[in-house]
Amino acid sequence: MYPCMQPEEAVKQVQCVANASLAETGQRVAPLYEPTFRRVAAEGTGADVTWLADQLCTAISSGNRPNVDEAEGLATDALSRRALTDGGQR
């Protein structure tokens, strides 16, 4: 299980990874994902936010920068994972 993370913390994490991994600065990249993190926090848990941040950071560390639609797809995956594993309860 992932530890719980708030959307603001997730944005900072992605920003740090982007600063270290991409030619673009994390200050421009990370805020693009904030609405996605907020949606996951509202519909899921802090652990789901952390999972999403981990997935985005892994992609960015590999030299990729997921666009907003790709981040939204990962967010849907995060929330779907939860639906399959929590017995249908929030």
C-alpha positions in Angstrom: 0.0 0.0 0.0 1.2 3.5 -0.8 1.5 6.1 1.9 -1.0 9.0 1.7 -0.1 12.2 -0.1 -2.0 15.4 -0.6 -2.3 17.0 -4.1 0.0 19.8 -3.2 2.7 17.4 -2.1 2.3 15.4 -5.2 2.8 18.4 -7.4 6.0 19.3 -5.5 7.3 15.7 -5.9 6.7 15.8 -9.7 8.3 19.2 -9.8 11.5 17.9 -8.1 11.7 14.9 -10.4 11.1 17.0 -13.5 13.8 19.5 -12.5 16.2 16.6 -12.2 15.1 14.8 -15.3 13.8 17.1 -18.0 15.2 20.0 -20.0 12.0 21.9 -19.0 11.7 23.2 -15.5 9.4 21.4 -13.1 7.7 24.6 -12.3 6.2 24.6 -15.7 5.5 20.9 -15.9 4.2 19.9 -12.5 1.3 22.4 -12.2 -0.3 20.9 -15.3 -1.0 17.8 -13.2 -2.6 19.6 -10.2 -6.2 19.3 -11.4 -5.7 15.6 -12.0 -4.2 15.1 -8.5 -7.1 17.1 -7.0 -9.6 14.8 -8.9 -7.9 11.7 -7.5 -7.9 13.1 -4.0 -11.6 14.0 -4.3 -12.7 10.6 -5.7 -10.1 8.4 -4.1 -7.6 8.5 -1.2 -4.2 10.0 -0.5 -2.7 6.6 -1.3 -4.2 6.9 -4.8 -2.6 10.4 -5.2 0.7 8.9 -4.1 0.4 6.1 -6.7 -0.3 8.6 -9.4 2.6 10.7 -8.4 4.8 7.6 -8.4 3.7 6.7 -11.9 4.3 10.2 -13.2 7.7 10.5 -11.5 8.7 7.1 -13.0 7.8 8.3 -16.5 9.5 11.6 -16.1 12.6 10.0 -14.6 12.8 7.9 -17.8 12.8 11.1 -19.9 9.1 11.1 -20.8 6.7 13.8 -19.9 3.1 12.5 -19.9 0.7 15.0 -21.3 -2.5 15.9 -19.3 -4.6 13.3 -21.1 -2.0 10.6 -20.3 -2.0 11.8 -16.6 -5.8 11.6 -16.6 -5.7 8.1 -17.9 -3.3 7.2 -15.1 -5.7 8.8 -12.7 -8.6 6.7 -14.0 -6.3 3.6 -13.6 -5.6 4.7 -10.0 -9.3 5.0 -9.2 -10.1 1.8 -11.0 -7.5 -0.1 -9.0 -9.2 1.1 -5.8 -12.6 0.1 -7.0 -11.3 -3.5 -7.6 -9.5 -3.8 -4.3 -11.6 -2.0 -1.7 -14.7 -4.2 -1.8 -16.7 -1.4 -3.3 -16.4 0.8 -0.2 -14.7 4.1 0.2 
